[in-house]
Amino acid sequence: MYSEKVMEHFRNPRNVGEIENADGVGEIGNPTCGDMMTFYVKIENGILTDVKFKTFGCGAAIAVSSMVSEMAKGKTIEEAMKISNADVAKELGGLPPNKLHCSNLGADALHKAIEQHLAKKPATGEKGCHCPFCDAPVEGSSICAPCKNQGRK
Amino acid sequence: MRFGYFDHAAAAPLLPEAKEAMMPFLGDEFGNPVSLHHFGDKPRAAVEGARAQVAALVNSRPDDIVFTASASESNNLAVKGLALSRKAKGRNIVVSAIEHVSVLEKLKSLGVYGFDITEVPVDADGTVHPDKLAAAIKTDTILVSVMHANYEVGTIQKVKELAAVAHRFRIPFHSDGTAAVGRIPVDVVGLDVDAYTFPAMSVYGPKGAAALYLKRGTRLQPLIEGGFQEKNRRAGTEDVAAIAGFGSAAAVTKSRLPEWSESMTRLAQRIFKELPEKLEHIIFTGSMSSRIPGHVSVVVEFVEGEAMLLSLDDEGIAAASGSSCSAKTLKASHVLLAMGLPHTKAQSSLVLTMGKDSTDEDVSHFLDKLPPITRRLRQMSPLYARLQKGEDPYAVKPGEACEDEQEHETDER
């Protein structure tokens, strides 16, 4: 059913884990859907120096996460944002048609993590800053009151 | 590599006796059972001999057995055939919420004829309660269909009591016995059902043959017309080899069922006892007291079903899952959801169906391999990470609730 490349990434996924004090975290999907991916990025001088992920999902979802992390690592923000779902599926030697949505999740989670980093980059605390976890407006304090998450550094 | 085959619900090995019974009809005995000339003699004798053997397995009269090509066909014939023959009396059909898709889906197509469906809920064990069935029956109900046992969760239904409820309202009762036959003794007369489905595969016979028991006098509109085979109930030249194999397999199964059932029950009990000692956060599903032999269904929390199946396959172990990702339809098991299991846990289901040849070594191999596979996948799982941080693993953020139909639409981008 799956290509050898998909099975290889499923059996030996690269970059599994979390990054402490990540510059950006992107979460896509939820446990109800059967797939959930969380991507963590470390960004220095506009370059993704580290990418890690945790994934709850099928073989394709795990292989896609692994492939996306490998493709993104060492890339500039601009390059990483250009990684498309089609690129990921292609690099994996194709995915069964009913599993293509998994490749969408992978690239989307990575982009969400980068976007989170970009959104908080100004770090000036001006009005209009929002908690990246629950989207509630964050004012003054760096802790988001509604969800108790760290809103900004 | 060691192997362990735990997917007898999908396919079961062919009994050598059945294969031997089939061979003449794949060779020189190619004749048509309806032929007047002598080429039809042995094929005809084989079909009628098999009918007697298959009937004996479920305590039916041979004349009450209709041969079809699959359990899905038998279910179609029973549900559509009975409904269409009774449409002048009413248009409502009552089924359990956990029927096989070949019952549930056909019912949808019957909507074209103006039939409507009432689904009877099941309890957390997957049991249909007779009082719930009685409450679901309407004045225009013309058919009740409740399966004998469910392959996903192993629960055996109180078919005799459920049939009695239907009969109290003078309504015929069909039961899909695919998961029950070959695992527990079945007596269609004792159960007092009007129609009963079972395939050759349930008794280690070939694919391509199945039976529908139809109680004498039960009227039914055939689905395939144009020939007088099967007493005008199913037209088309019989698959003589498959039917001969079915007959032989039914006879062997009838004589050996007690010993096979005992072995399968014992092996499943080992898993119920030993797996929780080796693995945390697991939930067995289905009834523990009224259960088919050799069946284990379990939710392994925080890991997705298909990922487990692929990893088990790498260790030579064949199993099944009710997760949406492992289904071609990408929908989580309607059976687990009907039992009240949330989507989040249905995604982590694992189903083992053993057979007569399953061994202690197979079970030990499974018990050795599932825990490390689960640990590896949990290390990757953000749900497990949440648990370890003391958070709710299954929390869904507002606005992110997901209908799996929407989320999993095939995306060709």
HADDOCK unambig.tbl for C-alpha pairs under 7 A between the chains (distance, minus, plus):
assign (segid A and resid 16 and name CA) (segid B and resid 380 and name CA) 6.26 0.50 0.50
assign (segid A and resid 17 and name CA) (segid B and resid 380 and name CA) 6.86 0.50 0.50
assign (segid A and resid 30 and name CA) (segid B and resid 396 and name CA) 6.22 0.50 0.50
assign (segid A and resid 31 and name CA) (segid B and resid 344 and name CA) 5.22 0.50 0.50
assign (segid A and resid 31 and name CA) (segid B and resid 394 and name CA) 6.18 0.50 0.50
assign (segid A and resid 32 and name CA) (segid B and resid 343 and name CA) 5.15 0.50 0.50
assign (segid A and resid 32 and name CA) (segid B and resid 344 and name CA) 4.53 0.50 0.50
assign (segid A and resid 32 and name CA) (segid B and resid 402 and name CA) 6.30 0.50 0.50
assign (segid A and resid 33 and name CA) (segid B and resid 402 and name CA) 5.76 0.50 0.50
assign (segid A and resid 33 and name CA) (segid B and resid 404 and name CA) 5.46 0.50 0.50
assign (segid A and resid 33 and name CA) (segid B and resid 407 and name CA) 6.79 0.50 0.50
assign (segid A and resid 34 and name CA) (segid B and resid 304 and name CA) 6.94 0.50 0.50
assign (segid A and resid 34 and name CA) (segid B and resid 324 and name CA) 6.69 0.50 0.50
assign (segid A and resid 34 and name CA) (segid B and resid 325 and name CA) 6.85 0.50 0.50
assign (segid A and resid 34 and name CA) (segid B and resid 344 and name CA) 6.95 0.50 0.50
assign (segid A and resid 34 and name CA) (segid B and resid 347 and name CA) 5.71 0.50 0.50
assign (segid A and resid 38 and name CA) (segid B and resid 382 and name CA) 6.90 0.50 0.50
assign (segid A and resid 54 and name CA) (segid B and resid 380 and name CA) 5.00 0.50 0.50
assign (segid A and resid 54 and name CA) (segid B and resid 381 and name CA) 5.48 0.50 0.50
assign (segid A and resid 54 and name CA) (segid B and resid 382 and name CA) 5.21 0.50 0.50
assign (segid A and resid 55 and name CA) (segid B and resid 380 and name CA) 5.69 0.50 0.50
assign (segid A and resid 55 and name CA) (segid B and resid 381 and name CA) 5.04 0.50 0.50
assign (segid A and resid 55 and name CA) (segid B and resid 382 and name CA) 5.82 0.50 0.50
assign (segid A and resid 56 and name CA) (segid B and resid 303 and name CA) 6.23 0.50 0.50
assign (segid A and resid 56 and name CA) (segid B and resid 304 and name CA) 6.35 0.50 0.50
assign (segid A and resid 56 and name CA) (segid B and resid 381 and name CA) 4.76 0.50 0.50
assign (segid A and resid 56 and name CA) (segid B and resid 382 and name CA) 6.21 0.50 0.50
assign (segid A and resid 56 and name CA) (segid B and resid 383 and name CA) 6.97 0.50 0.50
assign (segid A and resid 57 and name CA) (segid B and resid 304 and name CA) 5.19 0.50 0.50
assign (segid A and resid 57 and name CA) (segid B and resid 307 and name CA) 6.90 0.50 0.50
assign (segid A and resid 58 and name CA) (segid B and resid 304 and name CA) 5.93 0.50 0.50
assign (segid A and resid 58 and name CA) (segid B and resid 306 and name CA) 5.14 0.50 0.50
assign (segid A and resid 58 and name CA) (segid B and resid 307 and name CA) 4.72 0.50 0.50
assign (segid A and resid 58 and name CA) (segid B and resid 325 and name CA) 6.05 0.50 0.50
assign (segid A and resid 59 and name CA) (segid B and resid 306 and name CA) 6.54 0.50 0.50
assign (segid A and resid 59 and name CA) (segid B and resid 307 and name CA) 4.92 0.50 0.50
assign (segid A and resid 97 and name CA) (segid B and resid 410 and name CA) 6.76 0.50 0.50
assign (segid A and resid 97 and name CA) (segid B and resid 412 and name CA) 6.76 0.50 0.50
assign (segid A and resid 98 and name CA) (segid B and resid 410 and name CA) 5.20 0.50 0.50
assign (segid A and resid 100 and name CA) (segid B and resid 411 and name CA) 5.90 0.50 0.50
assign (segid A and resid 100 and name CA) (segid B and resid 412 and name CA) 6.79 0.50 0.50
assign (segid A and resid 101 and name CA) (segid B and resid 408 and name CA) 6.86 0.50 0.50
assign (segid A and resid 101 and name CA) (segid B and resid 410 and name CA) 6.82 0.50 0.50
assign (segid A and resid 101 and name CA) (segid B and resid 411 and name CA) 5.62 0.50 0.50
